[in-house]
Amino acid sequence: MAAPVTITFLGGLGEVGRNCAAVEIDGRILVVDCGLMFPGPDLPGIDQVLPDLRWLAERADRVEAVICTHGHEDHIGALRHLLVDVEVPIYGSAFTLALVRSRLEEAGVLKRTSLVPVEDGDRRRIGPFDVEFIPMTHSIPSGFAIMLHTPQGPIMHTGDFKIDLEPVDGRLSDLARVGAVAGERGVRLLLADSTNADVAGFAASESSVGRSLYDIVHEHEGRRLVVACFASHIHRVQQIADAAIEHGRYIATLGLSMKRNVRIARELGLLKLPSNRLIDIAQIGDHEPGEICIVSTGSQAEPRSALTLMAQSDNRWVKIGPEDTVVLSSHPIPGNEADVDRVIDGLVRLGAEVVHSGHVHVHASGHGRQGDLRILHSVARPEWFVPVHGEVRHLTAHKRLAEGMGMDPDRILMCEDGGQVVLGDDGLTHGEQFAPREVYVDGIVGDVGPGVLRDRRTLGDDGFVCPIITVDLERRVLVSGPKLATKGWVWEPESAELLAEAEAEIRSHVLDALADHDVELPVIERRLRRATGRFVADRTRRRPIIVPTVLTV
């Protein structure tokens, strides 16, 4: 009997983000990606959401390495937090590791790892793991699929991918190698990206965006161009730069991540940008508007991003006006639509012409659609299949796609975060399930829990009321108050009558409590909270947070 292979999903199944899976052979663990997720509007004040890394921390002495399929934050962003508890080497492409390095240096944890670069087609022995790195096209350079050659046969993890037949850098997805493995031993288990599994057709080539960008630059001669895209999308930056330089423009980058990533990509030869056409953002005033193309962060309307500050007339370097054309070379991430619309409104209000994906073809997804996925399945011909990377609707759509191609439904296992599968001689089965928690980052890790989030939502919806009294418990006398302080419940200057009525009613309840011979401070606080909450709910049908304050003399 061959040793079984166990895969535990710590994130990325049931949401878009925080991708992380742990593969176990002979008691040793290989981690595939360790990413974060950016919060939605239901998580007020939260900066990032992490996988539940406790599972790995509890097994720290068994973790062999981390494999990074590519350099997006939802695949590498949680590494800095993992390394606090698990000292482990990290494998990835040179570009991916350059992005990882900068984040680990900022966090002060670089000394807790060694960064091991790998190239297209490399095959490395990492403890009991035989790992092959297969090139795949995505919206960031140097992405890999991982082929694990295990005692149970080849296991393929696609990472994020699409099948781009005209990649900007000429680096194709190596489907020939996938087919060769399928022909030799057969892909025993496929774990495949599901992000666009519910979208028909094929993902557009990144090169097709370049043609649109060229037309935009040509049509806006004489106007200053500001083009916003993801800082990691080096192929998009290349096409923006090519179009701008061909029309005689200089390139300036704006945003710390954009500036850093462009520098790294140029150093690694992944971005061809002549030095005599790259200027500092501080130099844009030395040139005519029609000679400038600014490549900026902020295409998703992040609160303090360069583009958002431009829309608020608050950017140090760029003041938007009628001579500007702003291009948003991206689609809004689901949940960001309203924020992106507000930024567009702000830019238009300042006089700019705004071009976005609703107008012309200025963005192509990095995730394969149904056509791409069918090609992958037809080449890999997996014996077993687990859809990964996506919300439940994406995973379900991918399952149905595989069934539509003739795959036996009993050989497709659906999992969510905390799920586990075991590949053994008899096939693939569900393993132990654990209940993962979402770890919220707000400044530091671990200082925000569900209770705090509930309070923040309540504060955002209904505000708070703080009744303040001073009592002499020994004499059982109300010395002063109650006085109501409130934010977000009612506007105090316009609600004097309501506040006076509330204070009078609360006062009577406090006096009743003080009449009790055995009264104690906790009893007074409870009565004060209850009386205030009852009045607020009865009179306004709202439920703000009640924060009773009892002072004693």
N, C-alpha and C positions, 0 to 999 in steps of 0.2 A: 504493500500500500504506500502511495506517495503522500508526503506531508501535505496537510490541508493549508489553504490560504484564506485568511480572514481579513475582511475589509470593513472598517468602521467609519461611518460618515459623521464627521463632526460639524459640518456646515455645508451649505450650498445646495441642499435638497429641500425644496419648499420655499426658497427665496432666491433672488438674484443677488449674489454676494457671499462673503465670508466662506469661500470655498476651501474645504480642508477634508482630506481623507487619510486614514491610517491603514496601511497594508501590513499584515503580520505573517511572518513565516518563521517557524522554529523559535518562537518566543521573541524574535527581534521585530522592530517596527520601522517602517519607512513611511514618512509623511509626504503626501503629494499635495503641494500648495498649502498656504496658510494665510488666508486673506481676511479682509474686513468687509463690512457693509456700511454704506452711508445711511443715516437715519432718515425716515420719512417724517411728515408733519405730526404723526402720532407720538413722536419721541422728543418733546420739547427740551431744548438745551443740550441734547446728546450730540457728541462729535462723531463717534464711531460705534459700531456694533461688532463685537468679536465672536468667533466660535467659542464654545466652552472648552478651553484649553486645559481644564483640570484633568480631563481624561489622559492627556499626554503627560502632564506634570506628575501624576500619580505613577506613571510608568517611565519616568525620565531615564532611568538607567538602562532601559531596553530600546530607546529610540536610536536608530542607527544614523539617520540623515533626513534632511528635507530636500525634496525635489521641487523646483519651481518650473512650471510649464511655460510661464511668460511673466512679464513685469507689470501687469495691471494690479492696482491696489486691492481688488477683490481676490487676488491670488497671492500677494506678498505682504499686504499691509499689516498683518498681525504677527509677522516674524519677530518684531522688536519685543512684543509681549511674551511670545513663546520662549525666547532666549533668557528671560528673567529666571525661568525655572528649569529649562532644558538646554544644556550646553551641547551643541550638535553642529556638524558641518552642513553647508547648504550648497546644492548643485544647481546649475542653471547656465544659460548662455552668457556670454561676456556682457551683453547689453543688460540683460535681466539682473545680473549680479552687480553691475554698476549702479542700477537704481536701488537695489537692496542695500548696497554699501552706504549710500548717502543717508538712507533712513536709519540704519543701525548706528552710524556715526552720530547722528543727531540725538539718538536715544542713549548713547553711551554704552551700548552692548556689543559693539563690533568685536571686542576681545573675547567674547564668549562663543565665537564661531570661527570656522575657516570657510572661505568662499572658494568653491572648486568649479572652474569653468569647464564647460563641455561644448563640443561642436556638433554640427549636423551629422547624424549617422553614427556618432560615438556609441560604444557599448561598454559599460563600466560594471565591475563587480563591486558592490557596496554591501559588505557583510554577506548574508545569505541571498542578497538580491542581485539578479542579473538584469541590468537596466539598459535599454536601448532608447536613444533619443532621436525621434523621427521628425523631420521638418514639417511644420504645418503653417499655412497662411492664416493670418489674423489681422487685427487693426493695430498691431504693434510689432516691431521687428523681432525676429529670432524666436518665434514661438515653437514649442515642441508638443508632439504627442509622445506618450511614454508607453513603450512595449516592455512589460515585465515578463521575462522568461522564467517561469516558476515550475516547481515539481508537478503542478497541475496543468501545465501548458501555458501558452502565451495569454497574458491579460493586457488589453489595450485600454489606456486612458487617453482620450483625445485632447484633453485640455480644451481651451476655447479655439474654435477654428471655423473657417469657411473654405470652400474650394475656389480659389481665385486663379483663373487661367491666365490672367495678365497682371501679375503682381508688379508693383512699382520697382522693386529691387530684383525682379527676376527669380526669386526664390520660391519654387513651387512646393505644394504639399506633396510629400513623397508617397503617393498612393501605390506606386510600384512596389515599394518595400512592404507596405501593409498587405498587398496582394501576395507577395512572395511568402510572407509568414503564414498567411491563410492557406497557401498551397502546400507549404511544408508540413506544418503540424496542425494548422487550423487555429483561428483565434478562439480560445476557449471561453473567454468572457470579454465583453465590450462594455466600457463605461464611456458614454458619449454625451457631449454638450447638447442641451435641449433648449437653449434660450429662444431660438426662432423656430421651434418645431411646430408651432401653430400657424406659421406663415407660408403660404404657397409660393411656388416658383424657386428661383435660385438667387442667392445673394449677389448683388452687383459687384463687379470688379472695382477695386480701388482706383484703377486707372481711368475708369469712366468719370470719376469725380474730377480728375485732372483736366479733362476736356471742358467741363463746365466752368471750372475755375479760370481757365484760360480765356473763355468767352467773357466772363465777368470782368476780368482785368482789362480786356480790350474795350469793353463797352463803357468803362468808367475812367477813361483816360482823362488826365487833368485833375482828378479828384483823389484825395488821400484815401487809402484803403486800410481798414482794420479788419483782420480776419481772425475769428476766434475758433479754436478747436481744442481737443484734448491735448495736453502737453506730451502725453506718451505716444501720440499718433505721428510718429516721425515720417511715415510715408505721406501723410496729408501735408505736413510741413514742407516736405520735399517738393510736392506738386504746387503748393502755394508759392514757394520760392522760385521754382522754375518759371511759372507763368509771370510772376512779377519782374524777375530779372530780364526775361525776354522782352518785356515792355519798358526796360530802362529804369526800373525802380530799385531802391535800396531796401534791405530787409532789417527791421528792428524787432527784437523780441520783447515782450512785456509780460511780467509775472515770473516769480522766482522759479517755479517748476518748469516753465517753458524755457527760461534761460538756461537752467541746469541741464535739462534733457537735450536741448540743442547742442550744448557744449559736449556732453557725453557722446552723442551720436556722431558728431563731427570727429571727435578723437578716435572713435572706433571705425571710422570710414563708412558709417551707415547713412550719413547725410552729406550730400555733396553741395556745399554752399561756399562760393568763393569769398575769401576774406575781404576783397575790395568791394563786395556788395553787402557785407554785414556791418551795420553800424550800431552804436549804443543808442538806447532810447533817448538819452539826453541830447543827442545830435539831430533829432528829427527837425528841429527848428532851423537848422542850417540848410535845409533843402525845400524846394517847392512842394506843395501838397501832392502833385501828380508824380513826384519822384519817390514817394514813400509807401511802403507796405508794412504795417505793423502786424505781427503774428502774436496773438494774445491768448491768455487763459480766460476762462469765464463763460464758455459756451453753454454751461448748465446753470448759469445765474447763481453761482455759489456766493454767499453773502458778502465776503470781502475780496472777491476775485477782481481782477483788473477790469473786466468788462462791466461788471456791476457798478464799480466805482465810477467808471466813465458815464454810465447812464444816470448817475446821481450827481454829476459834475464835481466829483470828489477825487478824481485821479490826479496824482501829482504830475504825471508826465503828459497826459493827453486830455485836451479839452475838446469835446465833440461839438461840431457845428455844421452849418449847411454845406460845407465843402467836403464832408466825409461820407464815405460809403462803408457800412459795417456789414460783414458777412458772417453769419453764424453757420459754420461748417460742421453741423452735427444735428442729430435729432434730440429733442428733450427726452431725458430718461423718464419713464413713467413716474408720476408724482411731482415732477419738476415743471410741468407745463405752465402752471399759473405764474411761477417765479420767472420763467423765461419770457412769458408774455409781458410781465411788468418791466423787465429790462428793455425789451423791444419798444414798449410805449415810452420809456424814459429817453431812449436814443432818438426816437422819432420826434418827441417833444423838443429836443435840442436841435432839430433840423436835419438830422442825418437821414440818408436813405439806407434802409435795412433790407438785406437779402438773406433769406433763410430757406430751409428745406421744404417749406410749404410753397415756395415760389419756383425754385429750380433744383436740379440734382446736385446738391453740394455736400451730400453725405452718403456713405455706403456702410452698412453694418458689417462688423467683423465676425458675425455669427452666421453659420450656415442655415439656410431655409430648408424647406422640405426636400427640394431637389438635391441640395448638397448632401443632406442626410441619407437620402436613398442611394446616392453614389457610394457613400462611405459603407453603408450596410452591404451593398452588393459586392464591394471589394473585400471587406473584412469577413463576411459570411460567418458571424459569430455563432457559437453553440449556445451561449447564454448572454443575456443582455440586461443591464441596469441603466435606465436613463438618469443622468446627473445634470447638475448646473441649471437650475430654473425653478420657477414657481410650480405649484402642483399642476396647474393647467398645462404648463410646458412639458412637464414630465409625462403627463397623461397623453398629450398629443404625440409625443415621441413613441410611447408604447403602442398607440394605435397605428402609427406609421409603420413600425416594425411588423405588426400583425398583418397590415395591408400588403406587406412584401412577402407574406407567407411564413413568417416566423411563428412557431408554436407559442401560444399565449402562456403556456405553463413554463416556458423557458425565459420569460421576462419577469423579473422581480422588481416591484415598486418599493422604494425606500424613502424615508424622510430623515431629517437630522436626528442623530441618536440611533439610527438603524445600523444593522450589521448583516453582512452576508458571509457565508462560509462556502468556499469552493473545494470540494473533495472528490474522491473517486466516483461517488454516486451522483455528482452534479452540484448545483448551487441551491443552498437553502438559507433561510433566514437564521441569523444567530441571535445573540443576546441584544436586547434593546435597553438603552438607558435614556433617562429623561434629561436632555441637554438644557442648559439655561443660556439665555442671551446675556453677554457681558457688555455693559454699557460703559463707554469712555466719555467722561465729562471732566476734562483736565487730567485726572488720574483714573486708573482702573479700580473698580470695586467700590466707589463711593456713591453709586446710584443704583437703587433697586426699584422693584415694582411699586413699592409704597411711595417713594419719592416721585416717580413718574405720575402716579395717580394724583398726588398733591399738585404737581405742576399743571396737569390738565385742568384740575379744578380751579386753580388760580387763573389760568388762561381763560376759562369759561365764565367763572362767577366771582373771582376775586377773593378777598379775605376780610373778616371783621374781627377786630381785637377789642373786646370789652375789658376795661381797666378799672379796678377798684383797689382801695386801701382799707384794710380792716385791722381792728384790735381784737385778736382772738381771745385774749385773757378777759377782756371786758365784754366780748361779743358785741362790738360796736362797729358800724360802717363809718369809717373816718371820712372817706371821700369817694365820689363816683356813684354809679358807673359812668365812665366816659368812653364813647365808642370811637375808635380809630379804624378807618376802612380804606381800602384801595380796591377798585374794580367792582365794588358792590353798588354803591350809589355815589353820586358826586356831592361831597359834603356841603359846599357852598350853596347848593340848590335844594338840600334835603334837611334843613334844620328842623322842620316840624316832625318829619318821620324819625329823625335821630332822637329828638326830645321824647317822643312817644316811646321809642324803644328803651331809652334809658330809664324812664319811669317804670315801665313794666319789669325790666330786669332788676331794678332796685327793690321792688316788692318781693321778688323771689329770693334775693340775697338776704333781705331782712328776715324772711321766714326761716332761712337756713341758719342764720345767726341766733335765732330764738331757741334753737336746740342746745340744751345744756352741754352735750358731749360733742359739739361740732369740732371738726378738724379741717385743716387746710385742704386736703384732697376732696372733701365733701363740698366745700365752698367752690372749688374749681369746677367740679362736675355740675353743680347747680347753675353756676354762671354760664358754662358752655351750653347746657341744655336749654336754659331760658333764652339765651341769645339766638341759638339755632332755631328754636320753635317760632320766635317772633319773626325772624328773617324769612323763614319758609312760608309762614302764614300770610305775611303782608306782601311779599314780592315773588313768591313761588320760585325762589332761587336757593341754591345750596352752596354758599361760599365756605371756605375754610374758616372755622372759628378758632381763634387763638386767645383763650382766656388768660388774663394776667392779674394775679392777686398779690398785692404788696402788703406787708405786715409791719406793724409798729409795736 
